[in-house]
Amino acid sequence: MRSLDAFAQDKLDELKRRHLYRALNETVREDGIWIERNGRQLLSFSCNDYLNLTQHPAIKQAATAAIEEYGAGSGASRLVTGNHPLYAELESRLAQFKRTEAACVFGSGYLANTGIIPVLIGRDGLVLLDELSHACIYAGAQLSRGTVVTFRHNDVLHARELLSARRGDHDHAIIVTDGVFSMDGDLAPLSELLALAEEYDAWLMSDDAHGLGVLGGGRGSSFVGNSHIPIHLQMGTLSKAVGSYGGYLCASASVIDLMRNRARTLIYSTGLPPACVAVAIAALDLIERDPDYAVRPVRKAKAFTKNPTLKKAMQQGGVKGAPIVKFYTMVFQDTAAVDSKLRSAAMFKVKDWATWQKAFDSTRALKTDNGLIPRAYGYDPDDNHNVIIVTAVLDTAKANAYWNSDMLKQRRAAGGVVTKPERILYNVVQRY
């Protein structure tokens, strides 16, 4: 229909006007680190496969064996005929891993969050969210039809104020937060939030998508520092460090039984393919058997950020317990354009760091007047060279003209820049 196409095109035009239009890019992951796009080899800093288990031979073999034994797909909802035998083993392992009575596996992390919250909270309930919670947490909260209120990021005092003022008006209340925040890499104050929840007869739910497999010996953010914080509702995904696909909830046996009976995203979704479940089981086996796997991502992130100069570019960023390194750049509107241009952002090795830094700082070299987002400083632990990263090119013509100018040629020479490597750094730095 013309009206439908016109509606869609108007929406697309508005996205383009606001610099929010995006497109899917075909990507070949070669070994989990290097990717290929449009014939170019790029170094990826934008993957959640923290342990590179998607490429591990034992993990691949587990997927192949499951397909051979159980077939390619599950064929139906888990409550019909899609609950193949591997599910029970995975849920038992997850509950044991998270030290809860039971677990329930969903089709994805998004399906888990949009299914769990509406089961527990209705029209008369209260949902209290950290303001930086993931989009699927917001979606689940809205689907609950309860009152949704946000508290300032990791601000327990603000959460207390909101609970004190509102808890008496609602039959039930739930506090929901990420365990590890995917954009900033900081951890939620889970112990303090749990104490607050119990004080006000509320339930605490954490999304540990970026904690499982990399923190607390692999058990997640509620196990950091050899502790165990008994979160009421421990949700997470199987698609990041675990290297598979799916989501889960670990909780008491009665809560899990309720989810299997009332969570619409579980009841009305086809079960996961057997290969996905088998991969998750094999990955948990590996993580539990070799604890060193879990510490590698944070160790590498700290190595990357150990150069003192990098701290300036990160400002308040850095490694905050999780293997997520946050860089600050100038505020910009055209995130989609930056995403595209980042594919041509180059990494340069620098022999004389002091001279290079002085040359660039003295002229304020990289700024938007020259079509560039300011630089970030880094460190290459493999060959003890510093690196400079041009994080984004906003105006290619300006940037090329600036790069080829006589002044910058002289300053590059003074800084001792080694020739550009053939492999290009690719790091999407954007927030939606």
PEZI-V873161 format. One record per backbone hydrogen bond with DSSP energy under -1.0 kcal/mol. NH is the residue of the N-H (numbers start at 0). CO is the residue of the C=O. E is the energy in kcal/mol with one decimal. If there is no record, write none. Layout:
nh = <NH,NH>
co = <CO,CO>
e = <E,E>
This chain:
nh = <4,5,6,7,8,9,10,11,12,13,14,15,16,17,18,19,27,29,30,34,35,36,39,41,42,43,44,49,51,54,55,59,60,61,62,63,64,65,66,67,68,69,70,79,81,83,86,89,90,91,92,93,94,95,96,97,99,101,103,105,111,112,113,115,116,119,120,124,125,126,127,128,129,130,132,136,137,138,139,140,141,142,143,144,146,148,150,154,155,158,159,160,161,162,163,164,165,166,168,169,170,173,174,175,176,178,180,184,187,189,192,193,194,195,196,197,198,199,201,202,204,205,206,207,210,211,212,213,214,218,219,222,228,230,232,233,234,235,237,242,243,246,247,248,249,250,255,256,257,258,259,261,262,265,266,267,268,270,276,277,278,279,280,281,282,283,284,285,286,287,288,289,292,298,299,300,301,302,303,304,309,313,314,316,323,327,334,335,337,338,339,340,341,342,343,344,347,349,350,351,355,356,357,358,359,360,361,364,369,370,371,372,375,377,379,383,386,387,388,389,393,394,398,399,400,401,402,403,404,408,409,410,411,412,413,414,416,417,423,425>
co = <0,1,2,3,4,5,6,7,8,9,10,11,12,13,15,14,35,33,33,41,27,39,36,34,423,32,425,47,48,51,52,55,56,57,58,59,60,61,62,63,64,65,66,76,76,81,83,85,86,87,88,89,90,91,92,93,94,250,248,246,107,108,109,111,112,115,116,121,171,146,173,148,175,150,129,133,133,134,135,136,137,138,139,141,124,126,128,151,153,154,155,156,157,158,159,160,161,162,165,166,123,125,202,127,204,206,185,180,178,187,188,189,190,191,192,193,194,195,196,172,174,232,176,234,207,207,217,210,210,215,214,219,221,228,203,249,205,247,245,239,237,105,235,103,233,101,251,252,253,254,255,257,258,262,262,263,265,75,272,273,274,275,276,277,278,279,280,281,282,283,284,285,289,294,295,296,297,298,299,300,306,309,310,313,321,312,332,18,333,334,335,336,337,339,340,341,387,385,415,414,351,352,353,354,355,356,357,359,366,367,366,391,388,386,384,379,377,347,375,345,370,370,394,395,396,397,398,399,401,404,405,406,407,408,409,410,411,348,40,42>
e = <-2.1,-2.8,-2.3,-2.7,-2.7,-2.4,-2.0,-2.4,-2.9,-2.0,-2.2,-2.4,-2.4,-2.0,-1.3,-3.5,-2.1,-2.1,-1.0,-2.8,-2.1,-2.4,-2.3,-3.0,-2.5,-2.4,-1.4,-2.5,-1.7,-1.2,-1.2,-2.3,-2.2,-1.7,-1.6,-2.2,-2.6,-1.9,-2.0,-2.1,-1.8,-3.2,-2.0,-1.6,-2.7,-1.6,-1.9,-2.3,-2.9,-1.9,-2.1,-2.7,-2.2,-2.1,-2.7,-2.5,-2.5,-2.2,-2.3,-2.8,-1.9,-2.3,-2.2,-3.1,-1.2,-1.2,-2.2,-1.9,-2.2,-3.2,-3.0,-2.8,-1.7,-2.2,-2.2,-1.1,-1.5,-2.3,-2.3,-2.4,-2.4,-2.1,-1.0,-1.2,-2.6,-2.9,-2.8,-2.5,-1.0,-2.0,-2.3,-2.1,-2.2,-2.4,-2.9,-1.9,-1.9,-2.8,-2.0,-1.6,-1.6,-2.2,-3.4,-2.8,-2.0,-3.2,-2.6,-3.1,-2.2,-2.2,-2.4,-2.5,-2.0,-2.1,-2.7,-2.4,-1.7,-1.6,-3.4,-2.0,-3.1,-2.3,-2.3,-3.3,-1.6,-2.1,-2.8,-1.8,-2.0,-1.4,-2.7,-1.7,-2.8,-2.5,-2.0,-2.6,-2.6,-1.8,-3.1,-1.1,-2.5,-1.6,-2.3,-2.0,-2.6,-1.8,-2.3,-2.2,-1.9,-2.1,-2.0,-2.2,-2.3,-1.4,-2.6,-2.4,-1.0,-2.7,-1.4,-2.7,-2.3,-1.8,-2.0,-2.4,-2.5,-2.4,-2.1,-2.1,-2.7,-2.4,-2.3,-2.3,-2.0,-2.1,-2.8,-2.2,-2.4,-1.9,-2.2,-1.4,-1.4,-2.1,-1.4,-2.9,-1.5,-1.3,-2.1,-1.4,-2.1,-2.5,-1.9,-2.8,-2.2,-1.3,-2.3,-1.6,-1.8,-2.2,-1.6,-1.1,-2.2,-2.9,-2.3,-2.5,-2.2,-3.1,-2.2,-2.2,-2.0,-1.8,-1.5,-2.5,-2.0,-2.3,-2.5,-1.1,-1.5,-1.7,-2.4,-1.4,-2.2,-1.7,-2.7,-2.8,-2.4,-2.5,-2.8,-2.2,-1.1,-2.2,-2.1,-2.0,-2.9,-2.2,-2.3,-1.8,-1.6,-2.3,-1.3,-1.9>
